[in-house]
Amino acid sequence: MSWKAIATLIVVVLLVAAGAGFVRDSRIDTDFPSVRAKSDEAAVRQLLGNPATIQGSCAAYDTFVMPGCDHVFIYRSIFYPLRSKYWLVFFDKNQQVTATSGQMEP
């Protein structure tokens, strides 16, 4: 295989990966406002997919919510190193949504 074919293959793979990441971030951005208070974890996972991180502390990215918060789902942009965007979904001990927040980290 020549170096041009290898370079072309690498470019195609990178473009496909970037396209898939863009589609995922767009889907979360579009579906995020549909997350409603009192929704359970299963409904949020079905709507947004699995979170990048589940944090036990509800103080994620300098966002603080009411005392009844038990944990937070953190959805991070696929382009995290280039675009520090996060979508946060806060849950109480009954695994029901108490709040949401979209964040752009400085």
C-alpha positions in Angstrom: 0.0 0.0 0.0 1.4 3.4 -0.9 1.7 6.3 1.6 -1.0 8.2 -0.3 -3.5 5.4 0.2 -2.6 5.2 3.9 -2.9 9.0 4.3 -6.3 8.9 2.5 -7.5 6.1 4.8 -6.4 8.0 7.9 -8.2 11.2 6.7 -11.4 9.2 6.0 -11.3 7.5 9.4 -10.8 10.9 11.1 -13.7 12.5 9.1 -16.0 9.6 10.0 -15.1 9.8 13.7 -15.6 13.6 13.7 -19.0 13.2 12.0 -20.1 10.6 14.5 -19.0 12.9 17.4 -20.9 15.8 15.9 -24.1 13.7 15.5 -23.8 12.5 19.1 -23.3 16.0 20.5 -26.1 17.4 18.4 -28.4 14.6 19.6 -27.7 15.3 23.2 -28.0 19.1 22.7 -31.4 18.5 21.0 -32.8 16.0 23.5 -31.4 17.6 26.7 -34.3 20.1 27.0 -36.7 17.1 27.0 -35.3 15.8 30.4 -38.1 16.6 32.9 -38.1 16.8 36.7 -39.1 13.5 38.3 -37.9 11.5 35.3 -36.0 8.4 36.5 -32.5 7.3 35.5 -33.7 4.8 33.0 -35.7 7.4 31.1 -32.7 9.7 31.0 -30.4 7.0 29.8 -32.9 6.1 27.1 -33.1 9.7 26.0 -29.4 10.7 26.3 -27.5 7.4 26.4 -25.0 6.5 29.1 -23.2 9.4 30.8 -19.4 9.8 30.6 -19.3 10.1 34.4 -21.6 9.6 37.4 -20.4 11.8 40.2 -21.5 11.2 43.8 -21.1 14.8 44.7 -23.7 17.2 43.3 -21.1 20.0 43.1 -20.1 19.4 39.4 -18.3 22.2 37.6 -19.2 24.8 40.2 -22.9 24.1 39.9 -24.6 23.5 43.2 -28.2 22.3 43.6 -30.7 21.8 46.4 -29.7 19.6 49.4 -31.8 16.7 48.3 -29.4 15.9 45.4 -27.7 12.5 45.6 -25.6 12.2 42.4 -25.2 13.7 38.9 -24.9 12.3 35.4 -22.2 14.2 33.4 -22.5 14.1 29.7 -19.3 15.5 28.1 -18.9 16.6 24.5 -17.0 14.2 22.3 -14.8 17.1 21.4 -13.9 17.7 25.1 -10.2 18.7 24.5 -11.4 21.4 22.0 -14.9 22.2 23.3 -15.4 22.0 27.0 -19.2 21.5 27.0 -21.0 19.5 29.6 -24.7 18.5 30.1 -25.5 17.8 33.8 -28.5 15.9 35.1 -29.0 15.9 38.9 -30.8 13.1 40.8 -32.2 12.6 44.3 -31.9 9.4 46.4 -35.0 8.0 44.6 -33.1 8.2 41.3 -35.4 11.0 40.0 -34.3 14.1 38.2 -34.2 17.2 40.4 -32.4 19.6 38.0 -30.4 19.9 34.8 -27.7 22.3 33.6 -25.7 22.8 30.4 -22.2 24.1 31.1 -19.4 25.6 29.0 -16.2 25.4 31.1 -14.0 28.4 30.8 
